[in-house]
């Protein structure tokens, strides 16, 4: 689909770009490349032939490669006889890529993880210029190593997202330079799952295989997520401690079948997704009839042992390990901390120093704030990622859509994590939930027709406010955290 240019001139001079300083131009590309020098005569690339150098596996970018070939075909035949070459190269920064365009065609270079981003940027460039790309160079790299989209595939219709809808989410994530997706897989018809009612559209394992293959070809690592304690899914009614939590004491009771069930479904989900990492959720513990802290710790340690035995890195949300009273201060986001829950005088937050250090903690903050000292605290012993979210229907006080405040908060958290310069801060997560989907992907023409539009008007009134979708905004803010 041809996408309209934001203005008659695609490229305008960039006045300033925050550290690291580069000499560049600003473009309508998103994420904005860090170094752009495209000032030469336009080179017609429509119909150009794509050549992949020997020794390069296309498995991690096959979807992006197909998209570039489609874009070149749609751009006509003016570049027939020219080539677009993919070349392996090693640069100073992780995931750095380069694009060079001259009269002969184009060269896209980088390591295995970088070439998918080079292809996505090049696809957008060809699409926005109708295949007549100015000669010059682009040099780009991410500020965060991991840029993760959390996809919760339940829809506003009360059904499970279709395979086609999910592929569209993943396509947008690729273009926004995400490199992993946390995929909620509770609505898959696992062999291990006990009898339960499925939502309409629940995925078969064949559906999941299509989704995983598409994600891999888009350069997206799949991290399956299942909840077994908070927001408990599946299982037997007699395992319930409260409305949404299991009783971890049953892990030690072989007759209950709980331990065997959890191990079987984790094995099955990890095998089906080819996972190296597994997310066990653990967010929002029940405040009604709460489990004692030692029961929570028992479950986390048991899951850590299981995932380690299966060769999986374990991730979990960290809100139950953070007490807002430990962090209150000017500009500090504390609204999403649940570690203040106490049972018999024992706080959940006191568990933090007892969580195995192999566990990767995800620090989510959705409302307010521009300082995040909880990230510093978690990173003393654990590897961490920050996590953001906005509801496309609006934030508190902004019912008509995402406000500048919401967008700026995503940027401020990403920038805060980047400024820590800690090897334990692995990156950022953009979360989505059921009330976001599918409206922000498929239900609004302004998003369908402006896939690559910059979101400079997100503070405006009316439809322009909605150009800031979760994926577009978060992709930009995570890739260019330094610019905040």
LINSUL-V851388 format. One line per field, one symbol per residue. ss: DSSP state (@ for helix, = for strand, . for the rest). phi: phi as a letter, one per 30 degrees, with the letter a starting at -180 (. if undefined). A space follows every 10 residues. Layout:
ss=???
phi=???
This chain:
ss=.......... .==....... ....==.... ....====== ====....== ==........ .@@@@@@@@@ @@@@...... ..======.. ......==== ==..====== ....@@@@@@ @@@@@@@@.. .========= .....===== =..=.....= ..@@@@@@@@ @@@@@....= ====...=.. .......... ..=.@@@@@@ @@@@@@@... =====....= ......@@@= ==..==.@@@ @@.@@@.@@@ @@@@@@@@@@ @@@...===. .......... ..@@@@@@@@ @@@@@@@@@. ..=====.@@ @..@@@.... .=........ .==..==@@@ @@@@.....= ====...... =.@@@@@@.. ...=====.. .......... ...@@@@@@@ @@@@@@@@@. ....====== =..@@@..@@ @@@.@@@@.. .......... .@@@@@@..@ @@@@@@@@@. @@@.
phi=.dcdddadcd cbdddbbded dbcaccbddb ddddbbbbbd ddcdceidcc bceejcdced bddddddddd dddddjbdce jcbcccbdac cdceidbbbb bbddkbbcbl dedddddddd ddedddddch iccddkbbba addcdcbccc ccddcddicd eddddddded ddddddidba bdcdcdccdd ddddeadcdd ieddddeddd dddddddcic dccdbbcbbd hebiiceddd cbebbdcded dcceddiddd ddddddeddd ddcidcbbcc iidhddcchd ddeddddedd dddddddddd icdccadcdd cbceddbele icdbdccbdd dbbhicdded dedcdedddc ccccbcbiib bbdddddddd bbdbbdbbab dddkceibdc kdceedddde dddddddddd hcddddlbbc cbbedccced cbdbeddddb ecddcdcddd dieeddddde ddddeddddc dddd
